[in-house]
Amino acid sequence: MANMSSRPRYCPAPCERQNNTTQPLTSIASDVWHPLISCPADFPLELFEIVVSQLIHHPEYNSTLILRSDTLADISHDFPSSIPILEGLHPLRCIHRKLLPRRPGRDEGLEQFCTLYGATTTDDQSNLPTTLVLTPMISPGSSLPYYHPTVSHLAFRYISSEPPSLRIEAVLLPNTPTDLNSRLYRTSLSLLDTLHRYGWGTMTNYKKRVIHDCLVPREAYQDLYLIMRERHKYLVDLWQESTDPLKHVYEDIGIATFLMLFWKDTFGNSDLSNEAREADHDCPWKHWPRPPAGFLDFGCGNGLLTHILIAEGYDGQGMDLRARASWSHYPQSTQDHLHVHAFDPTHTLYSPSPFLKEGIFIIGNHADELTPWIPVLSTIYSASGYISIPCCSWAFEAKYERSSTANFVTPSTEFVEKLNLGGDGVYVSAYSMYRIWLASLSLHCGWEIECETLRIPSTRNWAIIGRKRTSRDSGDDLEAETNARNIVQRVLDRGLFKTRKPEGKFGDH
């Protein structure tokens, strides 16, 4: 095997240019298999099933046109008649999956059999898969969607030669080219690269750098996101800011989708009758549970996130230093919930904010200097929870600096690992340290720490979330509130926090 210090170089070669001693697959039927491309296998046969399982369960990693795959059945006997019968191989397992397109209005979904075969021998490796065959299920008169190669079967093989190799073969549909410039060859080139990479990752116990879907299931999020995108994509054409509409519109649709599902899970079952639910069967979220006192979007900027949530029936307010050009183009129902306000968190001890109340859910999406105040205010006002998506690194009175900003707890390795910061386990960047500091602050203010890497088009997509208190008795809860109030008092005593003045001028978000 290759040196474990780095991934071996991916060295693919077209099968037509090789002197292969291993014959192509042979079907009992009249199917003709065409070897397309191969490369060295830098992992043992024992890992093949683990490696190809990534191809089976995550096809979206190889095509931006695929949203995901849903497993419909996992079969270990009574195999479907449409899978190929291969000489010298016997089926071990067949996964019936459905490929879901990222753009349902443009591409169709596709059901597919993913069959693992083992060698028909009597030795100990007879139950080890050596071949994966993908078989699309096409109705008579229909055609394959664009994202699928024009083949009736596509096979991934582990060939135990010396040295071992990986090979892709296919049963072609009529008039399918296989030259080096063909779409089928280029797709196979990418698929084999993925297989090679997964093999090396499995060999070295690769740990995924970024973990998604910790708090909201991927399937539920993606299904609702597609609906929300169709309902609000018109906003791209109506964009009033100088910033990129594609990024901002789809980012806020993604955050709104996450919050809707997160609130549904967090705030329990709705008390509405079945009749009320059925009245909005096309928009079931209209009756989903939500924060008891609504939401407050700190530093709402262009107001888009507030607008989407208001439009979908959620109660809340957006607050920022200045009105944006977008605000006046939203319907009046949204404009009534957008406010120009310079919030001063140091006044909360003696002059309660009209926007904060018990049971509110606080949203801090790139809230700049208000970011560290979110868990503090959530504690003082007995909020129902908060989500903070930090961007610029702010402490209470100035930019965050690791050397001069006081820590609240000394985070343990276990504590840091739970934050889902990504990377290789060495958290030395300024932004990573800032996120650790924010999590420590939340803990100091009595919140259990939950984190999510959001599925949004932004490099600043890490969210820290509070919805549960760490307190187990009234004494602990009182201590957390005391900690939060002491923070406010210390900042007030130093007199360094400067509230920016409200601005009437439109500007960029």
LINMO-V17070 format. One record per backbone hydrogen bond with DSSP energy under -0.5 kcal/mol. CO is the residue of the C=O (numbers start at 1). NH is the residue of the N-H. Records with the same first field share a line. If there is no record, write none. Layout:
CO=NH + NH
This chain:
3=6
9=11
13=38
14=17
15=18
18=20
21=23
25=33
26=87
31=27 + 33
33=35
34=170
36=15
37=168
38=13
39=166
40=42
44=47
45=48
47=51
48=52
49=53
50=54
51=54 + 55
52=56
53=57
54=58
58=61
59=62 + 63
63=66
65=102 + 103
68=100
70=72 + 98
73=96
75=94
80=83
84=86
85=28
86=89
88=120
90=118
93=116
94=75 + 96
95=97 + 114
96=72 + 73
97=112
98=70
99=110
100=67 + 68
102=104
103=106 + 107
110=99
111=137
112=97
113=115 + 135
114=95
115=133
116=92 + 93
117=130 + 131
118=90
119=121
123=126
125=128
127=129
128=119
130=158
131=117
132=156
133=115 + 135
134=136 + 154
135=113
136=138
137=139
139=142
145=148
149=151
150=173
153=171
154=134
155=169
156=132
157=159 + 167
158=160
159=161 + 165
164=41
165=159
166=39
167=157
168=36 + 37
169=155
170=34 + 172
171=152 + 153
173=176
175=177
179=182
182=186
183=187
184=188
185=189
186=190
187=191
188=192
189=193
190=194
191=195
192=196
193=197
194=198
195=199
196=200
197=201
198=202
199=203
200=204
201=206
202=205
206=208
210=212
211=453
217=221
218=222
219=223
220=224
221=225
222=226
223=227
224=228
225=229
226=230
227=231
228=232
229=233
232=235
233=236
234=237 + 238
236=239
243=245
244=248
245=249
246=250
247=251
248=252
249=253
250=254
251=255
252=256
253=257
254=258
255=259
256=260
257=261
258=262
259=263
260=264
261=265
262=266
263=267
265=268
273=277
274=278
275=279
276=280
277=280
278=281
280=283
281=284
283=286
284=287
285=288
291=294
294=361
295=317
296=298 + 363
297=300 + 319
298=365
300=303
303=307
304=308
305=309
306=310
307=311
308=312
309=314
310=313
315=295
317=297
318=339
319=299 + 300
320=341
321=503
324=327 + 328
326=329 + 330
327=330
331=334 + 335
332=336
334=337
335=338
337=318
339=320 + 341
341=343
343=345
344=347
345=348
347=350 + 351
353=356
357=360
359=293
360=362 + 384 + 385
361=296
362=364 + 387
363=298
364=366 + 389
367=370
368=371
370=373 + 374
371=374
372=376
373=377
374=378
375=379
376=380
377=381
378=383
379=382
382=359
385=362
386=466
387=364
388=390 + 464
389=366
392=391 + 394
393=400
398=395
401=404 + 405
404=406
409=411
412=416
413=417
414=418
416=419
417=420
422=425
425=427
426=428
429=433
430=434
431=435
432=436
433=437
434=438
435=439
436=440
437=441
438=442
439=443
440=444
441=445
442=447
443=446
446=470 + 471
448=450
450=465
452=454 + 463
454=456
456=458
459=461
461=454
463=452
464=388
465=450
466=386
468=448
473=477
474=478
475=479
476=480
477=481
478=482
479=483
480=484
481=485
482=486
483=487
484=488
485=489
486=490
487=491
488=492
489=493
490=494
491=495 + 496
497=499
503=323
